[in-house]
Amino acid sequence: MTIGRRRLARLSLGALPGLLPGLTSPRRARAAETYSDHPIQMVNPYPAGGATDLMARALAAGLSQRLGQPVLVLNRDGAAGAVGTLGVARAAPDGYTLAFVPALVLSVLPVTQPNSGLRPEMLRPVCQLFSNAQAIAVRPDSPLRGLADLVAAAKAAPGALSYGTLGIASIPHLAMEQWTRAAGIEATHVPYRGDGAVLTDVLAGRLDFGAIVLGSASGRDDIRLLAVFDNARNLAFPDVPTAIEQGYDVAPTSFGGLLAPAATPPDRLARLEAACAEVAADELYRAAARRALQPADYHTGAEAFAGRLARDVAQKAALLRAIGLAR
């Protein structure tokens, strides 16, 4: 048999995976075109165990099936996410080292940590796979019943109301900065190390309210939510109106997904994007998204993700300058 005939035979057999058992599926055949026998590392620059980490692991399982290679989630935390993200940005641009990160690593950290070396152009968006809403929480017996009450109380005593977030320049903090500016009020920010500590002090009466990631309210019946910062109500909290519904066109979210080093070849990026779309539609990932209180439109392709990132970079830079956090 000539080389041409052998090649034709291989192509013919590969086209009949459903009829001939044991042959390579079209999905694995496509993966073999761009990936060889080498594990893929997906870096989460935060500690294991959080909602985003669980989604990263669901994505890794789905990508492993579609790319024909093991996809390993590596938690490399440090410097608010800068350490792990920079490691991916400086990795070989071959599609074997990827980042599963929130947008803030490119929109906030380069501004607040200019010496970190991170720059927005160092990573290329592959696909968006999560969008975490923020919310305002109070204790159940709080006299504040909605944003109108909160605005009235804040205007009656400027700066007297206190609120907590999981840290300076965190998305809940920046969400509150954006909203208080839109509402024309002042409130005193108290930074904490996590939403759990914020809610503890809200319940103890040491804080008037907390600005939290919506997922931190999941399963809790000891707090009351005044508003959700998103474009639509969350299915897990159908009775909680958005800030937009209450008259404030503010919907800051912590969105993110899969990114690759900027010089990654286009064919690798396209293969990853296609695999992401398949995983995002799978029940395994959809179940993880439901547990993390994701909206229905948590997934977008590379072009839409890149556009949203570009807008976030510009908006966060302006906000950080306005509140004095740009360095």
Stockholm file with secondary structure:
# STOCKHOLM 1.0

chainA/1-327         MTIGRRRLARLSLGALPGLLPGLTSPRRARAAETYSDHPIQMVNPYPAGGATDLMARALAAGLSQRLGQPVLVLNRDGAAGAVGTLGVARAAPDGYTLAFVPALVLSVLPVTQPNSGLRPEMLRPVCQLFSNAQAIAVRPDSPLRGLADLVAAAKAAPGALSYGTLGIASIPHLAMEQWTRAAGIEATHVPYRGDGAVLTDVLAGRLDFGAIVLGSASGRDDIRLLAVFDNARNLAFPDVPTAIEQGYDVAPTSFGGLLAPAATPPDRLARLEAACAEVAADELYRAAARRALQPADYHTGAEAFAGRLARDVAQKAALLRAIGLAR
#=GR chainA/1-327 SS CCHHHHHHHHHHHHTCTTTSTTSCCHHHHHHHHHCCSCCEEEEESSCTTSHHHHHHHHHHHHHHHHHSSCEEEEECCCGGGHHHHHHHHTSCSSSSEEEEEETHHHHTHHHHCGGGCCCGGGEEEEEEEEEEEEEEEECTTCSCCSHHHHHHHHHHSTTTCEEEESSTTSHHHHHHHHHHHHHTCCCEEEECSSHHHHHHHHHTTSSSEEEEEGGGGTTCCSCEEEEEESSSCCTTCTTSCBTTTTTCCCCCEEEEEEEEETTCCHHHHHHHHHHHHHHHHSHHHHHHHHHTTCCTTCCBCHHHHHHHHHHHHHHHHHHHHHTTCCC
#=GC SS_cons         CCHHHHHHHHHHHHTCTTTSTTSCCHHHHHHHHHCCSCCEEEEESSCTTSHHHHHHHHHHHHHHHHHSSCEEEEECCCGGGHHHHHHHHTSCSSSSEEEEEETHHHHTHHHHCGGGCCCGGGEEEEEEEEEEEEEEEECTTCSCCSHHHHHHHHHHSTTTCEEEESSTTSHHHHHHHHHHHHHTCCCEEEECSSHHHHHHHHHTTSSSEEEEEGGGGTTCCSCEEEEEESSSCCTTCTTSCBTTTTTCCCCCEEEEEEEEETTCCHHHHHHHHHHHHHHHHSHHHHHHHHHTTCCTTCCBCHHHHHHHHHHHHHHHHHHHHHTTCCC
//
